[in-house]
Amino acid sequence: MLPRALLDDVSVVKKLGYHVTVVEADSFGNVVFSEYAVTPGYSKTATTLLVRAPLSYRNGRPDMFWTDVDLLLAGGGVPASADVIETYLGRQWRRFSWHPGNWNPAVDDLRTYLEFIDTRLAKHR
């Protein structure tokens, strides 16, 4: 069963304008964002983004994130720590093995995790 906190957070980001669905699979809440905007410096301006939240979310934090396989650097190179391709939800994803340094379940949520993703994508091209 998906954690109430995750469902609440998904509702919040939907109100912020994100196109998002959540599916329970493999003991995770798989949060899928369609047309997620990507900072300049990449091969495209938007991607499908997968965030896998453990069923213990928020006590358990999301770790890593996944994008379309064809999300590369503008010059065609693979972003740092994103060279692994994995399959979830019946499709392939590029895994970004980038981990947040801090996570406080009393403060952090899906929005702060998206901020982490955006900051990392902007810095690590």
Residue pairs with C-beta under 8 A, 6 or more apart in sequence:
1 24
1 55
2 22
2 24
2 29
2 55
3 29
3 53
3 55
3 56
3 57
3 58
5 57
5 58
5 109
6 22
6 29
6 31
6 53
6 57
6 58
6 110
7 22
9 109
9 110
9 111
10 20
10 22
10 31
10 110
12 109
12 110
12 111
13 20
13 110
13 111
13 114
14 20
16 111
18 33
18 36
19 33
19 34
19 35
20 31
20 32
20 33
20 34
21 31
21 32
21 34
22 29
22 30
22 31
22 32
23 29
23 30
23 32
23 89
24 30
24 55
25 88
25 89
26 88
27 54
27 55
28 52
28 53
28 54
28 55
29 52
29 53
29 54
29 55
29 57
30 50
30 51
30 52
30 53
30 88
30 89
31 50
31 51
31 52
31 53
31 110
32 48
32 49
32 50
32 89
33 48
33 49
33 50
33 51
34 48
35 46
35 48
36 46
36 47
36 48
36 49
36 67
37 45
37 46
38 44
38 45
38 46
38 47
38 67
38 71
38 121
39 118
39 121
39 122
39 125
40 74
41 73
41 74
41 122
41 125
42 71
42 72
42 73
42 74
42 79
42 121
42 125
43 70
43 71
43 72
43 73
43 74
43 76
44 68
44 70
44 71
47 67
47 68
47 71
48 67
48 68
49 65
49 66
49 67
49 117
50 65
50 66
50 67
50 88
50 89
50 93
51 62
51 65
51 110
51 113
51 114
51 117
52 62
52 63
52 64
52 65
52 66
52 88
53 60
53 61
53 62
53 110
54 60
54 61
54 62
58 105
58 108
58 109
59 105
61 100
61 103
61 105
61 108
61 113
62 100
62 110
62 113
63 99
63 100
64 95
64 96
64 97
64 98
64 99
65 95
65 96
65 98
65 117
66 86
66 88
66 93
66 94
66 95
66 96
67 82
67 93
67 94
67 96
68 93
68 94
69 85
69 92
69 93
69 94
70 94
71 79
71 94
72 78
72 79
73 79
73 125
74 125
79 96
79 124
79 125
80 124
81 96
81 97
81 98
81 124
82 94
82 95
82 96
82 97
84 94
84 95
84 97
85 92
85 93
85 94
85 95
86 92
86 93
86 95
87 93
96 117
96 120
98 117
98 120
98 124
100 108
100 113
100 116
102 108
